[in-house]
Amino acid sequence: MRCLINYKSVEKPLPFEDLTVEIGFGSGDFLIKLAKEDPKGRFLGFELSGVAIEKLLRRVKREGLENIFCTRLDAYWGFYLLLKDSSVRKIYMNYPDPWFKKRDIKRRLTKRENLYLFHRKLKEGGTIEIRTDHYPFLEFTLEEASSLGGFSSYLEELDTSQPLTKYEKRWLSMGKKIYRLRLVKRGKTLIIPELRKIKEVKDLFPHKVEKREPDLLALEGREYRLSERVHLKFFSSYEGKGKKLIEALLSEEGFVQKFFVEVRKKGNYWIIDISPHSQVFRTENLRKVLELVAKEGFKP
Ligand SMILES: C[S@@+](CC[C@H](N)C(=O)[O-])C[C@H]1O[C@@H](n2cnc3c(N)ncnc32)[C@H](O)[C@@H]1O
């Protein structure tokens, strides 16, 4: 398997057992260090930043590492879509974004829903290890973990006797406090019935429209609620020879994709499909988007 995993096309779940995962690996230093120290282990990083991914790929290639993988995906969806239950031995989060503002707290990586999913993917005795210098984030995480259950927690303050990064050394010398929290999976959690879900499908089934002319202009700027927590918005449309395109944004339970829908002339009918230039993660709701364009994107 190549270092960069294309979650849109890879077979799921990944065939990994006894995996170590880093969420938000940033510069990649930590993940690379882990991978070098344990050549037989497997290491997977989730990142949102394309720059961080590119940087890691360059370093992995340069250093010839074969036990390190990454994908550009929000960690929740990464765990949800790609990993087998009870297959992870360790999850690291180093200085995760603490989302300071009250209204943004629901974005924190250690909210209950995420911890529930991480717990499911961890092996018994597996650990989530978090380093942070933000005490309110730490308190939040401890509260979420204790209300969920299924974890034993261990908290310590880092000091200069431990192996530290250059930033950590600098922070400690400036008098900053750094905390290391370990959440160890022990037994079961409470059940959270409503995890956010998306469903992958094999085919999108392009639509065919006969005897009518497309009118994608009419869709520009329109918004649709396809179901609870599934929203679609259309943007600009474009015209080429024998085809028309419209840009769309689909948000499914917070999983967001931007892509073009293409309406292509073939003989005496039109084919409605996702543009071959938009690589998408095929979901049930994308089928609904094509259906909707076939219904509403044509002159009566
Ligand atoms: C504050 S930086 C810390 C980077 C690195 N761990 C370090 O210690 O220097 C947080 C990183 O997490 C990534 N990130 C934030 N939310 C994420 C999520 N939901 N899934 C994956 N990565 C995420 C960001 O792109 C960013 O690179």
PDBQT file of the ligand as one rigid body, heavy atoms in Angstrom, charges set to zero:
ROOT
HETATM    1  C1  LIG A 401      -2.032  22.838  16.565  1.00  0.00    +0.000 C 
HETATM    2  S1  LIG A 401      -1.579  21.778  15.261  1.00  0.00    +0.000 S 
HETATM    3  C2  LIG A 401      -0.492  20.610  16.044  1.00  0.00    +0.000 C 
HETATM    4  C3  LIG A 401       0.379  19.911  15.054  1.00  0.00    +0.000 C 
HETATM    5  C4  LIG A 401       1.326  18.839  15.615  1.00  0.00    +0.000 C 
HETATM    6  N1  LIG A 401       0.640  17.747  16.248  1.00  0.00    +0.000 N 
HETATM    7  C5  LIG A 401       2.318  19.457  16.583  1.00  0.00    +0.000 C 
HETATM    8  O1  LIG A 401       2.377  19.010  17.743  1.00  0.00    +0.000 OA
HETATM    9  O2  LIG A 401       3.044  20.361  16.192  1.00  0.00    +0.000 OA
HETATM   10  C6  LIG A 401      -3.080  20.834  15.049  1.00  0.00    +0.000 C 
HETATM   11  C7  LIG A 401      -3.062  20.015  13.754  1.00  0.00    +0.000 C 
HETATM   12  O3  LIG A 401      -4.206  19.169  13.757  1.00  0.00    +0.000 OA
HETATM   13  C8  LIG A 401      -4.802  19.167  12.469  1.00  0.00    +0.000 C 
HETATM   14  N2  LIG A 401      -6.225  18.861  12.701  1.00  0.00    +0.000 N 
HETATM   15  C9  LIG A 401      -7.120  19.652  13.348  1.00  0.00    +0.000 A 
HETATM   16  N3  LIG A 401      -8.318  19.059  13.413  1.00  0.00    +0.000 NA
HETATM   17  C10 LIG A 401      -8.176  17.846  12.803  1.00  0.00    +0.000 A 
HETATM   18  C11 LIG A 401      -9.075  16.767  12.534  1.00  0.00    +0.000 A 
HETATM   19  N4  LIG A 401     -10.355  16.835  12.912  1.00  0.00    +0.000 N 
HETATM   20  N5  LIG A 401      -8.601  15.685  11.889  1.00  0.00    +0.000 NA
HETATM   21  C12 LIG A 401      -7.301  15.636  11.484  1.00  0.00    +0.000 A 
HETATM   22  N6  LIG A 401      -6.408  16.631  11.708  1.00  0.00    +0.000 NA
HETATM   23  C13 LIG A 401      -6.838  17.714  12.353  1.00  0.00    +0.000 A 
HETATM   24  C14 LIG A 401      -4.525  20.546  11.924  1.00  0.00    +0.000 C 
HETATM   25  O4  LIG A 401      -4.551  20.569  10.504  1.00  0.00    +0.000 OA
HETATM   26  C15 LIG A 401      -3.147  20.846  12.478  1.00  0.00    +0.000 C 
HETATM   27  O5  LIG A 401      -2.123  20.433  11.595  1.00  0.00    +0.000 OA
ENDROOT
TORSDOF 0
